[in-house]
Amino acid sequence: MSTFDFMGGMMMATFLRLWQHLLPLAGTLLTLLVDVSRYVVLCPHSPTALAAENLFLRKQLNLYIERKVKPRRATDAIRFTLAQLSGLFDWRNALTIVKPDTLIRWHRIGFRLFWKYKSRPRGRPRIPAQLRKLIAEMATSNPT
């Protein structure tokens, strides 16, 4: 074995050890660069949109945390909240627990329920036809 082979092997081993230490550092720096770029992109957004997106993501995260493995089914309150918050920011990139079509369906269901509530009959219930007829007969037979 020559001295050159021995030195080449040592240099390769040193390079591999150095690479093993630099690889995680490179991954960390790349993640940091991505986070900084996301921050720069989010800076011009309004505080309301950022707060809505934050709450939107927290609601979804809570579903994962409560079940540890799989998210629990969204309650009506969560569906309503997510549907309302979706109007305040671009929600398609933040949605993780359901498909976008599902969120749109929730929004449509909520809209139907809202108009069903708004168009319900108001005031006193109508008097039955027979009773109205009886009242009219009594009024004509007793003018005083």
Summary of the structure (lengths in Angstrom):
residues: 144
radius of gyration: 33.4
end to end distance: 132.8
largest distance: 133.2
contacts: 290
relative contact order: 0.06
helix: 76%
strand: 0%
